[in-house]
Amino acid sequence: MGIPVFILAGLLVHCVFLASIFDIYFSSPLVHGMTPQQTPLPPPAKRLVLFVADGLRADSLYELNSNNTSQAPYLRSILENNGSWGISHTRVPTESRPGHVALIAGFYEDVSAVAKGWKENPVEFDSVFNESKYTWSWGSPDILPMFAKGATGDHVYTFCYTAESEDFGAHDAAKLDLWVFDHVKSFFNSSRSNQTLFSALNEEKVVLFLHLLGIDTNGHAHRPNSREYKENIKKVDEGVKEIASMIDNFYGNDGKTAFILTSDHGMTDWGSHGAGHPSETLTPLIVWGAGVNYPQKVKSQFFEDNFLKEWKLEDLKRLDVNQADIAPLMASLIGVPFPLNSVGTLPLEYLNNSAHFKAESIFTNAVQILEQFKVKMSQKKETTLSFLFTPFKPLSDSEQINFLKKTRLYIQQQRYDEAVSLCKTLINLALKGLSYYHTYDRLFLGLSIAMGFVGWTTYVILVIIKTHTNLTKTVQTNNKESTVLFYGFAFVGMVIVFFLLIQTCPWTYYVYCLLPVPLWYAVVRELPVIQDLATNLLSLHIGQSIGFVLVCVLGIEILVFSFFYRSTLTVGLLVFAGWPVITQLWVQAKTTALIWTLLCMLLAIFPLMPVVGREPNIPLVIAAGLLTLLISCFSLAPLCKSENKYRNNEDMKVHFYQVLSIALSTYVVSSTHDSLKNKQGLPILNQIISWMTLVSSSVLPLLSPTFLFQRLLSILLSVMSTYLLLSTGYEALFPLVLSGLMFVWIYMEQEALQHYGLSLKPKLAVFNFTYATDITQFRQLHLDDVRRSFFFVFFIVTAFFGTGNIASVNSFDPASVYCFLTVFSPFTMGGLLVLKVVIPFVLVSCAFEAVQVTTQLSSKSISHYLLVMSLTIFMMLMNGLAQLLTTKRLELPRRTKHHST
């Protein structure tokens, strides 16, 4: 197999591996074809008002100020005197769309929605709004339309402000909530002169939804502990009070309105959300009005947390729910069918109704979830051979009938408590059954992918050993054996196709199950290589072999642990610092070894620092910019010594533009921070400079000389101009230290190459990337190349986790993109944040490209491929980008000189 074909095959195989993760673990849990289920008894409320304070943390609402007063006095009085309260526990991802889907539709969003920015519906679903007679909603254009689009008929109405209003740099984001309150008031006032609207508002099964985004926006911009965030809570409290009073007056205080206030997700102390920190998953829930229990006094109650004491609410019963439980609660209060896809359990303790109503409601809830289970089971049964189908035994057909008959009998006999208990058992079993059938094929598909992965890894190892080492000898292939082998594997493939065909499996199953066949066919064809390798391994000294294996295992363990504990990177870097001493390299290169040790120790500090974004420090960003300017000035010497005056002038211009970009980026960061701090928004000039810098930084390196250090320095200066614009604190220094270590690494590898007598040390000062692609100069692999590959992988992981800005979703700080935009735009912001993460990868990849060509290794031999299998696609793309950045040069059109005669 040729190198281009081999690389293409690798990309294709790993694209399949990557896609399989989402197909196996993150497929949509929704099923369709269920019958709507509705409580047969009349509901306590005619209408429901749902307030969702986006980004409101439970502790921010419930805690008291230093003077023992609440930030939300009206809501505090409601939970103390008029309604029930608790904590709503959300699930990851703690984002706005999944949170609202859980609240209003009763199920937890599948990951496929992220591909549409959480805005569009990847799969249509039912909701409380859809089941209502009328729903009117006010708020964000990012949230409201998805429930209108998912509704059948024309009864869900939305009123949204413009997307441009969602500005993190605005004077006061509370204006978003004031807009909602004002428009709700205007809406009700206008209904008095509009008979059609007035009649609709007086119908039953009406929902009014107020989405309040100001708290979330202020939290992102100023942090949850800021004055702006707390003031926004106060304004929301006042607005809720006015709206509740106005609605009660509008309906003549008929006592038929139920109110719910909650949040879609919380927020970390550093103003982000998306992960599973308690500050993100714990949201408030206050319910009052028609059909809702009054506060329940208790002497003691036990929870694992200490919130009750902190909030001074020990004597009021706290009723915690899962976020999806709120959907059936709303449906029960206004008497609409439970959303078809809801997996929530009706929290009966919130209801102030008869025991009969509670029993009927929870029974309806149980039947609704059981309907989903039956559809899911039926679908799986249809696509599985009867002798292979394994049903969920706790809910066999006979058990289902037994549960339903027994519950109905208990209700008829007015044994309501027993009926409720039985329904809760049925709900739990049905939910387990749903999960069982949803993951039914997971083991089977997982094994197929694992077999493919192991097969591909084995094949790559064999190819590398065969083509880049002297451990094997060339063996002529037996054509007869090859033919038999081919037909044998072809037969296996046909059996798999037949097996999948008769089960009417999705086309992706064919890909996952057939992939191992050609991969293992390719492995078995290399049987002579395996035999030669085994012979060579058995001839090695046992002690040395065991020592080598132990070192490899230890290195891999450090890499694995670094994904969970960033401080592990510090340990690894400290070990790296001692590498020259351990290998005696310091004897032949004392100065280089000393600098290597110092930079390793300096880089080791970063994984011990707090996650980026938690403690913004603009002066450090400015300091990083000034330090970069200083480095760029010292780097002028090589250009001044150039013999080609024309090229020297052109190179000086490119260098000047890069220095100017660094200076402008430093100024923009400082200026933008001051402007946003003074609530003057993002200056348009700063925004233009930022985008121009981003575009130019991808072009300028290609205009610079292709001499090794000049090109690498040009790449550093270009990416630093962009990285500064995306920095908020100490991470701005990270690329500088990382690049310094990469430069020294290139020198150290030269010393190592000479130390082991593998090659003469080239003159790096005049080394040119464009002349380093002669395949005749490439040498065979050596054992030290395994160490070299490990270094590369470790540096990639360090670039990944060094500043903690990709450790979890909630560590991304929106403030990182404020030099480019402040108006909420998930894809643009996400793209910029990904770019920030990619920049250190580019620096490491370019350095490794230099290491490979200067140590006479083919960059296409992918010797490092073995250790970085899980990052193969990304690394190969980085490898291609590194070659582009280091070897290509754009030629500007020369100006023709005219001489006067």
C-alpha positions in Angstrom: 0.0 0.0 0.0 1.5 3.4 -1.0 1.9 6.2 1.5 -0.9 8.4 0.2 -3.3 5.5 0.1 -2.2 4.4 3.6 -2.8 7.9 5.0 -6.2 8.1 3.2 -7.2 4.7 4.6 -6.1 5.9 8.1 -8.3 9.0 7.8 -11.3 7.0 6.6 -10.9 4.3 9.3 -10.7 6.8 12.1 -13.6 8.9 10.7 -15.7 5.7 11.1 -14.3 5.2 14.6 -15.2 8.8 15.5 -18.7 8.6 14.0 -19.4 5.3 15.8 -19.0 7.0 19.2 -22.0 9.2 18.5 -24.0 6.4 16.8 -23.4 4.0 19.7 -23.5 6.2 22.7 -25.3 9.4 21.7 -28.1 8.3 19.5 -31.5 10.0 20.0 -33.6 8.3 22.8 -36.9 9.4 21.2 -39.5 7.1 19.8 -42.8 7.9 18.1 -46.1 6.2 17.8 -47.4 6.4 21.4 -51.0 7.3 22.4 -51.4 10.5 24.4 -52.2 10.0 28.1 -54.3 12.4 30.1 -55.5 12.4 33.7 -59.3 11.7 33.6 -60.1 14.0 36.5 -60.6 17.8 36.2 -57.4 19.8 36.7 -57.0 22.4 39.5 -55.8 25.2 37.2 -57.0 26.7 33.9 -53.8 28.4 33.1 -50.0 28.1 33.9 -47.4 30.9 34.0 -43.9 29.6 33.6 -40.9 31.9 34.4 -37.5 30.5 33.4 -34.7 32.7 34.7 -31.9 31.5 32.4 -28.6 30.9 34.2 -30.0 31.4 37.7 -28.2 29.4 40.4 -30.2 27.9 43.3 -27.9 29.5 45.9 -28.0 32.9 44.2 -31.8 33.0 44.7 -32.2 31.3 48.1 -29.3 32.7 50.0 -29.6 35.8 52.2 -27.5 38.9 52.0 -25.1 39.9 54.8 -28.0 41.9 56.4 -30.2 38.8 56.4 -32.4 40.1 53.6 -33.2 38.2 50.4 -32.1 39.4 47.0 -35.6 38.3 45.8 -38.0 39.3 48.6 -41.2 38.6 46.7 -40.1 35.0 45.8 -38.8 34.5 49.3 -42.2 35.4 50.7 -43.9 33.1 48.2 -41.9 30.0 49.3 -42.4 31.0 53.0 -46.1 31.7 52.8 -47.8 30.6 49.6 -46.1 27.8 47.7 -43.7 24.8 47.6 -40.0 25.0 46.8 -37.0 22.8 46.2 -34.0 22.3 43.9 -34.3 21.1 40.3 -31.4 18.9 39.4 -30.3 19.3 35.8 -28.2 17.1 33.7 -25.1 17.5 31.5 -24.9 19.3 29.1 -26.0 22.3 31.2 -26.9 24.4 28.2 -30.0 26.5 27.5 -31.6 24.3 24.9 -31.3 20.9 26.7 -32.5 22.6 29.9 -35.6 24.0 28.3 -36.3 20.7 26.5 -36.1 18.9 29.8 -38.4 21.5 31.5 -41.1 21.7 28.8 -40.8 18.3 27.0 -39.8 16.2 29.9 -36.8 14.4 28.3 -33.0 14.9 28.2 -31.7 16.3 24.9 -29.6 14.0 22.8 -26.1 15.3 21.8 -27.1 15.6 18.1 -28.7 19.0 18.9 -25.3 20.5 19.5 -24.6 20.3 15.8 -27.3 22.8 15.2 -26.2 25.1 18.0 -28.9 23.9 20.3 -31.4 25.9 18.2 -33.1 23.6 15.7 -34.8 20.3 16.4 -32.7 17.3 15.1 -35.7 15.1 16.1 -39.2 16.4 16.4 -40.7 15.9 19.9 -43.9 16.6 21.9 -44.1 19.2 24.7 -46.4 20.8 27.2 -46.8 23.7 24.8 -47.8 21.5 22.0 -50.4 19.8 24.2 -51.9 23.1 25.4 -54.9 24.9 24.0 -52.8 28.1 23.5 -49.3 29.0 24.5 -47.9 32.6 24.4 -44.2 33.0 24.9 -41.8 36.0 25.2 -38.0 36.0 25.2 -34.9 34.9 23.3 -34.9 34.0 19.6 -32.5 31.2 20.5 -35.1 29.3 22.6 -38.7 30.1 21.7 -38.8 29.2 18.0 -37.9 25.5 18.6 -41.0 24.9 20.6 -43.2 26.7 18.0 -41.6 24.7 15.2 -42.2 21.5 17.0 -45.9 22.2 17.7 -48.7 20.7 15.7 -51.2 23.3 14.5 -51.0 27.1 15.0 -51.5 27.6 18.7 -47.9 28.4 20.0 -47.1 32.0 19.6 -43.7 33.6 20.1 -42.6 37.2 20.7 -38.8 37.6 20.5 -36.3 40.5 20.7 -33.5 40.6 18.1 -30.5 38.4 18.3 -28.3 41.5 18.4 -29.8 42.4 21.8 -28.0 39.4 23.4 -24.8 41.4 23.8 -22.3 40.5 26.6 -20.8 43.9 26.3 -24.1 45.8 26.7 -24.6 48.5 29.3 -27.0 46.3 31.3 -28.3 42.9 30.1 -31.3 43.2 32.6 -32.9 45.2 29.8 -33.7 41.8 28.1 -35.9 40.8 31.1 -37.5 44.2 31.2 -38.3 43.9 27.5 -40.2 40.6 28.3 -42.1 42.1 31.3 -43.1 45.2 29.3 -44.3 43.2 26.4 -46.3 40.8 28.5 -48.0 43.9 30.1 -48.7 45.4 26.7 -50.1 42.1 25.5 -52.6 41.8 28.3 -53.6 45.5 27.9 -54.2 45.0 24.2 -56.4 42.0 24.8 -59.0 44.2 26.4 -59.6 45.8 23.0 -59.3 42.6 21.0 -62.2 40.2 21.6 -60.6 37.3 19.8 -57.5 37.5 21.9 -59.5 38.1 25.1 -61.6 35.0 24.5 -58.5 32.9 23.8 -56.8 34.1 27.0 -59.9 33.0 28.9 -59.8 29.4 27.6 -58.6 26.5 29.7 -55.2 24.8 29.2 -53.4 28.0 28.5 -49.7 28.5 29.0 -47.8 31.7 29.4 -44.0 31.3 29.1 -41.6 34.1 30.1 -38.0 33.4 29.2 -35.7 35.7 31.1 -32.1 35.8 29.7 -30.7 38.8 31.5 -29.3 36.8 34.4 -27.4 34.4 32.2 -26.0 37.2 30.1 -24.9 39.2 33.1 -23.4 36.1 34.6 -21.3 35.5 31.5 -20.2 39.1 31.3 -19.6 39.9 35.0 -19.7 36.6 36.9 -22.4 35.3 39.3 -21.0 37.1 42.3 -21.0 40.5 40.6 -23.3 43.4 41.5 -24.8 43.2 38.0 -25.9 39.6 38.4 -27.4 40.2 41.8 -29.2 43.3 40.7 -30.6 41.4 37.8 -32.1 38.9 40.2 -33.7 41.7 42.1 -35.2 43.1 38.9 -36.5 39.6 37.9 -38.1 39.3 41.4 -39.9 42.7 40.9 -41.0 41.7 37.4 -42.4 38.4 38.5 -44.3 40.2 41.3 -45.8 42.7 38.8 -46.7 40.0 36.3 -48.3 37.7 38.9 -50.3 40.6 40.3 -51.4 41.8 36.9 -52.5 38.2 35.8 -54.5 37.7 39.0 -56.3 41.0 38.5 -56.9 40.3 34.8 -58.7 37.0 35.7 -60.6 38.6 38.7 -58.5 36.6 41.2 -60.3 33.4 40.2 -57.7 31.2 41.8 -57.2 29.2 38.7 -53.7 30.3 37.8 -50.6 28.2 38.7 -47.1 29.8 38.7 -43.7 28.1 38.3 -40.4 29.8 38.5 -37.2 27.8 37.7 -34.0 27.9 35.7 -32.6 25.9 32.8 -29.2 25.7 34.3 -26.9 27.4 36.8 -23.4 28.9 36.3 -19.9 28.5 37.7 -18.2 31.2 39.7 -16.2 32.1 36.6 -19.3 32.7 34.5 -19.7 29.6 32.3 -21.8 26.5 32.1 -22.1 23.2 30.2 -20.5 20.7 32.6 -21.7 19.0 35.8 -20.4 21.2 38.6 -23.1 21.6 41.4 -23.2 25.3 40.7 -24.4 24.4 37.1 -26.7 21.5 37.9 -28.6 22.9 41.0 -31.4 25.3 40.0 -34.2 26.8 42.0 -37.8 25.7 41.8 -40.7 27.6 43.3 -44.3 26.7 42.6 -47.4 28.5 43.8 -51.0 29.1 42.9 -53.9 26.8 41.8 -53.4 23.2 42.8 -50.1 23.7 44.5 -49.3 22.8 48.1 -48.7 25.5 50.7 -45.4 25.6 52.6 -45.0 22.5 54.8 -43.4 23.1 58.2 -41.0 20.4 59.4 -38.8 20.0 62.5 -36.0 18.3 60.7 -35.0 17.0 57.2 -31.9 15.4 55.9 -29.9 16.3 52.8 -26.3 15.6 52.0 -25.6 19.2 51.5 -25.7 22.1 54.0 -27.8 24.4 52.0 -30.8 24.5 54.3 -28.8 25.9 57.1 -27.0 28.4 54.8 -30.3 29.6 53.4 -32.1 29.6 56.7 -34.8 27.3 55.4 -34.5 24.4 57.8 -38.1 24.5 58.9 -39.7 24.5 55.4 -39.9 21.2 53.6 -37.5 21.1 50.6 -38.9 19.1 47.7 -36.1 18.3 45.2 -37.0 17.1 41.7 -35.2 16.1 38.5 -35.5 18.7 35.8 -37.6 16.5 33.6 -40.2 16.1 36.4 -41.4 19.6 35.9 -43.0 18.8 32.6 -45.5 16.2 34.0 -46.1 18.6 36.9 -47.2 21.4 34.5 -49.3 18.9 32.5 -51.0 17.7 35.7 -51.8 21.2 36.9 -53.6 22.3 33.8 -54.9 19.0 32.7 -53.2 18.5 29.3 -51.8 15.1 28.1 -48.3 14.3 29.4 -45.7 15.0 26.7 -45.3 11.8 24.7 -41.5 11.5 25.1 -41.4 12.7 28.8 -39.4 10.5 31.2 -40.2 12.7 34.2 -41.9 11.4 37.3 -44.8 13.6 38.6 -43.7 15.1 42.0 -46.9 14.5 43.9 -45.7 16.4 47.0 -46.1 19.7 45.0 -49.8 19.0 44.4 -52.6 20.2 46.7 -55.3 17.9 45.6 -57.2 14.8 46.6 -55.6 11.4 47.0 -57.7 10.2 44.2 -56.4 12.9 41.8 -52.8 12.2 42.8 -53.3 8.4 42.2 -54.9 9.0 38.8 -52.2 11.4 37.8 -49.3 9.2 38.7 -51.1 6.3 37.0 -51.4 8.3 33.8 -47.7 9.2 34.2 -46.8 5.5 34.5 -48.9 4.4 31.5 -47.4 7.3 29.4 -43.8 6.1 30.1 -44.9 2.4 29.7 -46.2 3.3 26.2 -42.7 4.5 25.2 -41.2 1.3 26.6 -43.6 -0.9 24.5 -42.8 1.0 21.3 -39.1 0.8 22.0 -39.4 -3.0 22.7 -41.5 -3.5 19.6 -39.0 -1.7 17.4 -36.1 -3.7 18.7 -38.0 -7.0 18.4 -38.7 -6.3 14.8 -35.1 -5.8 13.9 -33.7 -8.8 15.9 -33.9 -12.5 15.0 -36.4 -14.2 17.4 -33.8 -16.7 18.7 -31.4 -13.9 19.5 -33.9 -11.4 21.1 -33.5 -11.1 24.9 -36.4 -9.2 26.4 -36.4 -7.0 29.5 -37.6 -9.7 31.9 -38.9 -7.4 34.8 -41.5 -6.0 32.4 -42.6 -8.9 30.3 -46.1 -8.7 28.7 -47.7 -10.6 31.6 -45.9 -8.3 34.2 -47.2 -5.2 32.4 -50.8 -6.4 32.5 -50.4 -7.4 36.1 -49.1 -4.0 37.1 -51.9 -2.1 35.3 -54.7 -4.4 36.6 -53.4 -4.2 40.1 -53.1 -0.4 40.1 -56.5 0.1 38.6 -58.0 -2.2 41.3 -56.2 -0.3 44.1 -57.7 3.0 42.8 -61.2 1.5 42.5 -60.8 0.2 46.1 -59.6 3.7 47.2 -56.2 2.3 48.3 -54.5 5.3 46.8 -51.2 5.0 48.7 -50.7 1.5 47.4 -51.6 2.5 43.9 -49.1 5.4 44.0 -46.4 3.1 45.3 -47.1 0.5 42.6 -47.1 3.3 39.9 -43.7 4.5 41.0 -42.3 1.0 40.8 -43.7 0.6 37.3 -42.2 4.0 36.2 -38.8 3.0 37.5 -39.0 -0.4 35.7 -40.2 1.2 32.5 -37.3 3.8 32.6 -34.8 1.0 33.1 -36.4 -0.9 30.3 -36.2 2.1 28.0 -32.5 2.4 28.8 -32.1 -1.4 28.2 -33.5 -1.3 24.7 -31.9 2.0 23.8 -28.5 0.4 24.6 -29.5 -3.0 23.3 -26.9 -3.1 20.5 -24.2 -1.2 22.3 -22.1 -4.3 23.3 -22.4 -5.8 19.9 -21.4 -2.6 18.1 -18.7 -1.8 20.6 -17.1 -5.2 20.1 -17.2 -4.7 16.3 -15.5 -1.3 16.6 -13.0 -2.7 19.1 -12.0 -5.5 16.7 -11.6 -2.9 13.9 -9.5 -0.7 16.1 -7.2 -3.5 17.2 -7.0 -4.7 13.7 -6.0 -1.3 12.3 -3.5 -0.7 15.1 -1.9 -4.1 14.5 -1.7 -3.4 10.8 -0.1 0.0 11.3 2.6 -1.6 13.6 3.3 -4.3 11.1 3.6 -1.8 8.2 6.0 0.5 10.2 8.1 -2.5 11.2 8.2 -3.9 7.7 9.0 -0.6 5.9 11.1 1.3 8.4 13.1 -1.2 10.4 15.5 -4.1 9.7 13.7 -6.5 12.0 12.1 -8.5 9.1 13.2 -10.0 5.8 11.4 -9.9 2.6 9.3 -13.0 1.9 7.7 -13.9 -1.4 3.9 -14.2 -1.2 2.3 -17.5 -2.0 -0.4 -16.7 -4.5 -2.4 -19.9 -3.7 -2.4 -19.1 0.0 -3.4 -15.5 -0.7 -6.3 -16.5 -2.9 -7.6 -18.9 -0.2 -7.2 -16.2 2.4 -9.1 -13.7 0.3 -12.0 -16.0 -0.3 -12.1 -16.9 3.3 -12.5 -13.4 4.5 -14.9 -12.6 1.6 -17.1 -15.4 2.9 -17.0 -14.0 6.4 -18.0 -10.6 5.0 -21.0 -12.2 3.1 -22.2 -14.0 6.3 -22.1 -10.6 8.2 -24.0 -8.9 5.4 -26.7 -11.7 5.3 -27.0 -11.6 9.1 -27.5 -7.8 9.1 -29.8 -7.9 6.1 -32.4 -10.3 7.5 -32.5 -8.0 10.6 -33.1 -4.9 8.6 -30.3 -3.1 10.4 -29.3 0.6 9.6 -26.6 1.1 7.0 -24.2 2.3 9.7 -24.3 -1.2 11.2 -22.9 -2.6 8.0 -20.0 -0.2 8.1 -19.1 -1.0 11.8 -19.4 -4.8 11.4 -17.7 -5.1 8.0 -14.8 -2.8 8.8 -12.8 -5.4 10.8 -12.9 -7.9 7.9 -10.5 -6.1 5.5 -8.4 -4.9 8.4 -7.8 -8.3 9.8 -7.3 -9.7 6.2 -4.5 -7.2 5.8 -3.0 -8.3 9.2 -3.1 -12.0 8.4 -1.4 -11.3 5.1 1.5 -10.0 7.0 1.9 -13.3 8.9 5.6 -13.6 7.9 6.3 -10.2 9.4 4.7 -11.3 12.6 6.8 -14.5 12.7 10.1 -12.5 12.0 9.1 -10.0 14.7 8.4 -12.8 17.3 11.8 -14.4 16.5 13.6 -11.1 17.0 11.8 -10.3 20.3 12.6 -13.8 21.7 16.3 -13.2 21.0 16.3 -10.0 23.2 17.7 -9.9 26.7 14.8 -10.5 29.1 15.8 -7.9 31.7 16.2 -5.1 29.1 12.8 -6.1 27.5 11.0 -6.0 30.8 12.6 -2.6 31.7 11.6 -1.1 28.3 8.0 -2.4 28.6 7.7 -1.0 32.2 9.0 2.4 31.0 6.5 2.4 28.1 3.6 1.5 30.5 4.6 4.2 32.9 4.7 6.8 30.1 1.3 5.8 28.9 -0.1 5.8 32.4 1.1 9.4 32.8 -0.6 10.3 29.6 -3.9 8.7 30.7 -3.8 10.3 34.2 -3.2 13.7 32.6 -6.7 13.6 31.1 -8.1 13.5 34.7 -5.4 15.3 36.7 -3.6 18.1 35.0 -0.9 18.1 37.7 0.3 14.8 36.2 1.7 16.9 33.3 3.8 18.7 35.9 5.3 15.4 37.1 6.0 14.4 33.5 7.7 17.7 32.6 9.9 17.4 35.7 11.0 14.0 34.6 11.7 15.5 31.1 13.8 18.1 32.8 16.1 15.3 34.1 16.3 13.6 30.7 19.7 15.1 29.7 21.2 14.0 33.0 19.8 10.4 32.8 21.0 9.9 29.3 24.4 11.7 29.8 23.4 14.2 27.0 24.4 17.1 29.3 28.1 16.1 28.9 28.2 17.1 25.2 25.7 20.0 25.3 25.8 21.6 28.8 24.2 25.0 27.8 21.4 23.4 25.7 20.7 20.9 28.4 20.5 23.6 31.1 18.1 25.7 29.0 16.0 22.5 28.3 15.8 21.8 32.1 14.8 25.4 33.0 12.1 25.6 30.3 10.7 22.2 31.3 10.4 23.4 34.9 8.9 26.7 33.7 6.3 24.9 31.6 5.6 22.6 34.5 4.1 25.5 36.4 1.1 26.0 34.0 -0.8 22.7 34.8 -0.7 23.8 38.4 -2.4 27.1 37.7 -6.2 27.6 38.0 -8.3 26.8 34.9 -8.2 29.6 32.4 -11.0 32.2 32.8 -11.6 31.8 36.5 -9.2 34.6 37.4 -8.9 37.1 34.5 -5.6 39.0 34.5 -5.4 41.5 31.6 -2.0 42.9 32.7 -0.5 39.4 32.2 -1.8 39.4 28.6 -0.3 42.8 28.0 3.0 41.6 29.5 2.9 38.6 27.2 2.4 40.9 24.2 5.3 43.1 25.3 7.6 40.1 25.8 6.7 38.8 22.3 7.6 42.2 20.9 11.0 42.0 22.6 11.6 38.6 21.2 10.7 39.8 17.7 13.2 42.6 18.0 16.0 40.3 19.0 15.2 38.0 16.0 16.0 40.7 13.4 19.7 39.7 13.3 19.3 36.8 10.9 17.4 38.9 8.4 20.0 41.6 8.5 22.8 39.1 7.6 20.9 37.9 4.5 23.0 38.1 1.3 19.9 38.5 -1.0 19.0 42.2 -0.6 15.7 41.8 -2.4 14.7 38.9 -0.3 16.0 40.7 2.8 13.7 43.7 2.1 10.7 41.5 1.5 11.4 39.5 4.6 11.8 42.6 6.7 8.4 43.8 5.5 6.8 40.5 6.6 8.6 40.7 9.9 7.5 44.3 10.4 3.8 43.4 9.7 4.0 40.6 12.3 5.5 42.9 14.9 2.8 45.5 14.1 0.2 42.8 14.5 1.6 41.9 18.0 1.6 45.6 19.0 -2.0 46.1 17.7 -3.2 42.9 19.4 -1.8 44.1 22.7 -3.4 47.4 22.4 -6.8 45.9 21.4 -6.8 43.6 24.4 -6.2 46.5 26.8 -8.6 48.9 25.0 -11.4 46.3 24.7 -11.1 45.3 28.4 -11.3 49.0 29.5 -14.3 49.7 27.2 -16.3 46.6 28.4 -15.4 47.4 32.0 -16.9 50.9 31.6 -19.9 49.2 29.9 -19.3 51.1 26.6 -19.4 47.9 24.5 -16.9 46.6 22.0 -15.3 49.4 19.9 -15.9 48.8 16.2 -12.3 49.7 15.4 -11.0 47.0 17.8 -13.3 44.5 16.3 -12.1 45.3 12.7 -8.4 45.0 13.8 -9.1 41.7 15.6 -10.7 40.1 12.5 -8.0 41.4 10.2 -5.3 40.1 12.5 -7.0 36.7 12.5 -7.1 36.5 8.7 -3.5 37.9 8.2 -2.0 35.6 10.8 -2.8 32.6 8.6 -1.1 34.1 5.5 2.0 35.9 6.9 4.0 32.8 7.8 3.8 31.6 4.2 5.5 34.9 3.1 8.5 34.3 5.4 11.8 32.4 4.5 11.7 28.6 4.8 14.9 28.4 6.8 14.1 26.4 9.9 14.3 28.9 12.7 13.1 31.9 10.7 10.0 30.0 9.6 9.2 28.7 13.0 9.7 32.1 14.5 7.4 33.6 11.9 4.7 31.0 12.8 5.1 31.8 16.5 4.7 35.6 15.9 1.6 35.1 13.6 -0.2 32.8 16.0 0.7 34.9 19.0 -1.0 37.9 17.5 -4.3 35.9 17.4 -3.7 34.1 20.7 -3.3 37.4 22.6 -6.7 38.5 21.3 -8.2 35.3 22.7 -6.5 35.4 26.1 -7.8 36.7 29.4 -5.0 35.8 31.8 -1.8 33.8 32.3 -2.5 31.5 29.3 -1.1 34.3 27.0 2.4 33.3 28.3 1.8 29.6 27.6 2.7 29.6 23.8 5.9 31.6 24.4 7.2 29.1 27.0 6.0 26.1 25.0 7.6 27.5 21.8 10.9 28.1 23.7 10.9 24.5 24.8 10.1 23.4 21.2 13.1 25.3 19.9 15.4 23.7 22.4 13.9 20.3 21.7 15.0 20.5 18.1 18.6 21.1 19.3 18.4 18.4 21.9 17.2 15.8 19.3 20.3 16.7 17.3 22.5 16.0 20.3 20.6 12.7 20.9 21.1 11.7 17.3 24.8 12.3 17.5 25.0 10.6 20.9 23.6 7.3 19.5 25.7 7.6 16.4 22.7 7.5 14.1 23.6 10.6 12.0 25.9 13.6 11.7 24.6 16.8 13.3 23.3 19.1 10.5 23.8 22.9 10.6 20.4 24.0 11.8 21.1 27.7 11.2 21.1 27.2 7.4 18.7 24.2 7.4 15.9 24.8 4.9 12.5 23.0 5.1 12.1 22.9 1.3 15.3 21.0 0.8 14.5 18.4 3.5 12.2 16.1 1.5 14.8 13.9 -0.2 13.5 10.3 0.5 17.0 8.8 0.0 18.2 10.6 3.1 15.6 9.0 5.4 17.1 6.5 7.8 15.6 3.4 9.5 13.8 3.6 12.8 15.8 3.3 16.1 14.6 2.4 19.6 15.2 6.1 20.6 12.5 7.0 18.0 9.9 5.5 20.4 11.1 8.0 23.0 11.0 10.8 20.4 7.4 9.9 19.5 6.4 9.8 23.2 7.8 13.3 23.6 5.6 14.5 20.8 2.5 12.9 22.2 3.2 14.3 25.7 3.8 17.8 24.3 0.5 17.5 22.4 -1.3 16.5 25.6 0.4 19.4 27.4 -0.8 21.8 24.7 -4.3 20.3 25.2 -4.5 20.5 29.0 -1.6 22.9 29.9 -3.9 25.8 30.6 -7.0 23.7 31.4 -9.0 25.5 28.7 -10.3 22.2 27.2 -10.6 20.1 30.4 -14.3 20.5 30.4 -17.1 22.4 28.7 -17.5 24.9 31.6 -13.8 25.9 31.5 -14.4 27.8 28.3 -14.7 31.5 29.1 -16.8 33.6 26.7 -14.7 36.6 27.6 -11.9 35.0 25.5 -13.8 36.1 22.3 -14.8 39.6 23.4 -12.2 41.2 21.1 -14.0 39.7 18.2 -17.7 39.8 19.2 -19.9 40.2 22.2 -23.2 39.4 20.7 -24.1 35.7 21.4 -23.3 33.5 18.4 -22.6 29.9 19.4 -20.9 28.7 16.2 -18.7 31.8 15.8 -17.8 31.8 19.5 -17.2 28.1 19.5 -15.0 28.3 16.4 -12.9 31.0 18.0 -12.5 29.0 21.2 -11.5 25.9 19.2 -8.9 28.1 17.4 -7.5 29.1 20.7 -7.1 25.4 21.6 -5.6 24.6 18.3 -2.8 27.2 18.3 -0.6 25.4 20.8 -1.1 22.2 18.7 0.2 24.0 15.6 3.3 25.1 17.5 4.1 21.5 18.7 3.3 20.0 15.3 5.6 22.4 13.5 8.4 21.7 16.0 7.9 18.0 15.5 8.0 18.4 11.7 11.4 20.1 12.2 12.5 17.3 14.5 11.6 14.7 11.9 13.3 16.3 9.0 16.4 17.3 10.9 16.8 13.7 12.3 16.2 12.3 8.9 12.9 10.6 9.6 10.1 10.6 7.1 7.2 12.7 8.4 4.9 10.4 6.4 6.2 7.3 8.2 3.8 8.2 11.1 6.0 6.5 13.6 4.3 8.5 16.3 1.0 7.1 15.0 1.1 4.2 17.5 1.1 6.3 20.6 -1.5 8.9 19.5 -4.1 6.6 18.0 -7.0 8.3 19.7 -6.0 11.6 18.1 -5.1 10.3 14.7 -7.4 12.4 12.5 -6.5 15.6 14.3 -2.8 14.8 14.3 -2.7 14.0 10.7 -4.4 17.2 9.8 -2.0 19.0 12.1 0.9 17.2 10.4 -0.4 18.4 7.0 -0.8 22.0 8.3 2.7 21.9 9.8 4.2 20.9 6.4 2.2 23.7 4.7 3.4 26.3 7.2 7.0 25.2 7.1 7.7 24.3 3.5 5.5 26.5 1.3 6.2 30.1 0.5 4.1 32.6 -1.3 5.8 34.9 -3.7 4.6 38.5 -3.9 4.6 40.1 -7.4 7.9 42.0 -7.9 7.7 45.6 -8.7 9.2 46.3 -12.1 12.0 48.9 -11.9 12.1 51.5 -14.7 15.4 53.3 -15.5 15.4 56.7 -17.1 17.7 57.1 -20.0 
